[in-house]
Amino acid sequence: MQGQETCRVRRKLPSCRRAATGVHLTWLQHTRMDIADSTDSTDSTDSTDAWRGHLLTGSTAIHAALGALRTIAVVGIKPADTNAPAFYVAAYAQRAGYTIIPVPVYYPGLTMVLGETAYRSLREVPVPIDIVQLFRRPVDIPPHLDDILAVKPKLVWMQLGIREDTVAETLARAGIDVVQDHCMLIELQRMGR
């Protein structure tokens, strides 16, 4: 169509300008447009489905989001002696340059993790949160929804094996990006971090 161009040809560029609008787009916005282009079988875009662009499933979109964000609140983090993914994934992210904010759920007496002060809930965290990483069973995620919406992170990450589609849709409709059923450690390794 006239005035609309896909961005598939420019994937290797970190950013560009769309000729039709002159609007500067980030790499992540391009990725979202590519996802929308590849899933849209008609020439018109249904604005009621625009929220689906916040559901990040492809490596390109996930890596772009991880590359742009730096502060991760880890809900359900565990202490080092558990040798659990809820500890070592956060430890890996910290070594990769991310700031980790521990939000332990199972250990109420835990005050420090990875050298960082632990908080009892997301709302207690005194700094802006880029990513909320959830190490919770799917059934335990809905009770965290109000706190997540209150702190307005840019991304919510549900670890490998964790999906909660109703919560994901609510977050996406609120303009928050969501990754489900992906391991952050694996994605960071794929990015070379």
C-alpha positions as CSV (number, residue, x, y, z in Angstrom):
1,M,0.0,0.0,0.0
2,Q,1.1,3.6,-0.7
3,G,2.6,5.3,2.3
4,Q,3.1,2.1,4.3
5,E,6.4,0.2,4.2
6,T,7.4,-2.8,6.1
7,C,10.6,-2.7,8.1
8,R,11.8,-6.2,7.3
9,V,14.5,-5.0,5.0
10,R,16.0,-2.8,7.7
11,R,16.3,-5.3,10.5
12,K,20.1,-4.9,10.6
13,L,19.8,-1.2,11.3
14,P,19.4,0.0,15.0
15,S,16.9,2.6,14.0
16,C,15.6,4.4,10.9
17,R,13.0,6.8,9.7
18,R,9.8,5.6,8.0
19,A,9.6,7.5,4.7
20,A,5.9,8.0,4.9
21,T,5.8,9.7,8.3
22,G,9.3,10.9,9.0
23,V,8.9,9.5,12.6
24,H,12.0,8.1,14.2
25,L,11.4,4.5,15.3
26,T,13.5,2.5,17.7
27,W,14.7,-1.1,17.1
28,L,11.9,-2.4,19.4
29,Q,9.2,-0.5,17.6
30,H,10.4,-1.9,14.3
31,T,10.3,-5.3,15.7
32,R,6.7,-4.8,16.9
33,M,5.8,-3.5,13.4
34,D,7.3,-6.6,11.9
35,I,5.4,-8.9,14.2
36,A,2.2,-7.0,13.4
37,D,3.0,-7.1,9.6
38,S,3.6,-10.8,9.7
39,T,0.4,-11.6,11.6
40,D,-2.0,-9.1,9.9
41,S,-3.6,-10.7,6.9
42,T,-5.7,-7.7,6.0
43,D,-4.8,-4.1,5.0
44,S,-6.6,-2.6,7.9
45,T,-5.3,-2.7,11.5
46,D,-7.9,-3.6,14.2
47,S,-7.1,-1.2,17.0
48,T,-8.7,-3.5,19.5
49,D,-5.8,-5.9,18.9
50,A,-3.1,-3.4,19.2
51,W,-2.3,-4.7,22.7
52,R,-1.0,-7.9,21.1
53,G,2.1,-6.0,20.0
54,H,3.2,-5.9,23.7
55,L,3.3,-9.7,23.8
56,L,7.0,-10.4,22.9
57,T,7.6,-13.8,21.5
58,G,10.4,-13.6,18.9
59,S,14.1,-13.4,19.8
60,T,14.5,-10.1,18.0
61,A,11.9,-8.3,20.1
62,I,13.0,-10.0,23.3
63,H,16.7,-9.1,22.8
64,A,15.8,-5.5,21.9
65,A,13.8,-5.2,25.1
66,L,16.6,-6.7,27.2
67,G,19.2,-4.5,25.5
68,A,17.3,-1.3,26.3
69,L,16.4,-2.0,30.0
70,R,18.6,-2.2,33.1
71,T,16.7,-2.6,36.4
72,I,15.1,-5.9,37.2
73,A,12.9,-6.6,40.2
74,V,12.9,-10.3,40.8
75,V,9.7,-11.5,42.5
76,G,10.2,-14.8,44.1
77,I,14.0,-14.6,44.3
78,K,15.6,-17.2,46.6
79,P,18.8,-17.2,48.6
80,A,22.1,-18.5,47.1
81,D,22.1,-21.7,49.2
82,T,19.0,-23.0,47.4
83,N,20.9,-23.2,44.1
84,A,17.5,-22.5,42.4
85,P,16.9,-20.7,39.1
86,A,15.2,-18.0,41.2
87,F,18.7,-17.2,42.4
88,Y,21.2,-18.1,39.7
89,V,19.3,-16.4,36.8
90,A,19.2,-13.2,38.8
91,A,22.9,-13.6,39.7
92,Y,23.8,-14.1,36.0
93,A,21.8,-11.0,35.0
94,Q,23.6,-9.0,37.7
95,R,27.0,-10.2,36.3
96,A,25.7,-9.1,32.8
97,G,25.3,-5.6,34.1
98,Y,21.7,-5.4,35.3
99,T,20.7,-3.9,38.6
100,I,18.8,-6.6,40.6
101,I,16.1,-5.6,43.1
102,P,15.2,-8.7,45.2
103,V,11.5,-9.2,46.1
104,P,11.5,-12.6,48.0
105,V,8.2,-14.2,48.5
106,Y,9.0,-17.5,50.2
107,Y,11.6,-16.1,52.7
108,P,10.1,-13.3,54.8
109,G,13.3,-12.9,56.9
110,L,15.5,-12.4,53.9
111,T,16.9,-8.8,53.9
112,M,19.7,-9.0,51.4
113,V,20.2,-11.0,48.2
114,L,23.2,-10.6,45.8
115,G,24.4,-7.6,47.9
116,E,21.1,-5.7,47.3
117,T,18.4,-4.8,49.8
118,A,15.3,-7.0,49.6
119,Y,11.8,-5.5,49.6
120,R,8.6,-7.3,50.6
121,S,6.6,-6.0,47.6
122,L,7.1,-4.2,44.4
123,R,5.3,-1.1,45.7
124,E,8.1,-0.7,48.4
125,V,10.8,-0.4,45.8
126,P,12.0,3.2,45.9
127,V,13.4,3.4,42.4
128,P,11.8,2.9,38.9
129,I,11.6,-0.7,37.8
130,D,12.3,-1.5,34.1
131,I,11.6,-5.3,34.3
132,V,9.5,-7.3,36.7
133,Q,10.8,-10.9,36.5
134,L,8.4,-13.5,38.0
135,F,9.6,-16.7,39.6
136,R,6.1,-17.7,40.7
137,R,3.8,-20.6,39.7
138,P,1.1,-19.4,37.3
139,V,-1.6,-19.7,39.9
140,D,0.4,-17.4,42.2
141,I,0.9,-14.6,39.6
142,P,-2.6,-12.9,39.6
143,P,-2.2,-11.7,43.2
144,H,0.8,-9.7,42.0
145,L,-1.1,-8.0,39.2
146,D,-2.1,-4.8,41.1
147,D,1.4,-4.3,42.3
148,I,2.8,-4.7,38.8
149,L,0.3,-2.2,37.4
150,A,1.1,0.2,40.2
151,V,4.9,0.3,39.5
152,K,4.4,0.4,35.7
153,P,7.5,-1.5,34.5
154,K,8.3,-1.5,30.8
155,L,8.5,-5.3,30.7
156,V,7.2,-8.3,32.7
157,W,9.1,-11.5,32.3
158,M,7.7,-14.9,33.2
159,Q,10.4,-17.5,33.3
160,L,10.6,-20.7,31.3
161,G,7.6,-22.9,32.1
162,I,5.5,-20.0,33.4
163,R,2.5,-18.7,31.5
164,E,-0.5,-16.7,32.7
165,D,-2.3,-15.5,29.6
166,T,-5.0,-13.6,31.4
167,V,-2.5,-11.5,33.4
168,A,-0.3,-11.2,30.2
169,E,-3.3,-9.7,28.3
170,T,-4.1,-7.3,31.2
171,L,-0.5,-6.1,31.3
172,A,-0.3,-5.8,27.5
173,R,-3.6,-3.8,27.4
174,A,-2.0,-1.5,29.9
175,G,0.9,-0.9,27.5
176,I,3.4,-3.1,29.4
177,D,5.5,-5.5,27.3
178,V,5.3,-9.2,28.4
179,V,7.5,-12.2,27.8
180,Q,6.2,-15.6,28.9
181,D,7.8,-19.0,29.1
182,H,11.4,-17.9,28.3
183,C,14.5,-18.1,30.4
184,M,16.2,-14.8,30.8
185,L,19.6,-16.4,31.4
186,I,19.4,-18.3,28.0
187,E,18.3,-15.1,26.2
188,L,21.1,-13.1,27.7
189,Q,23.6,-15.8,26.7
190,R,22.2,-15.7,23.1
191,M,22.8,-12.0,23.2
192,G,26.4,-12.6,24.1
193,R,26.0,-11.0,27.6
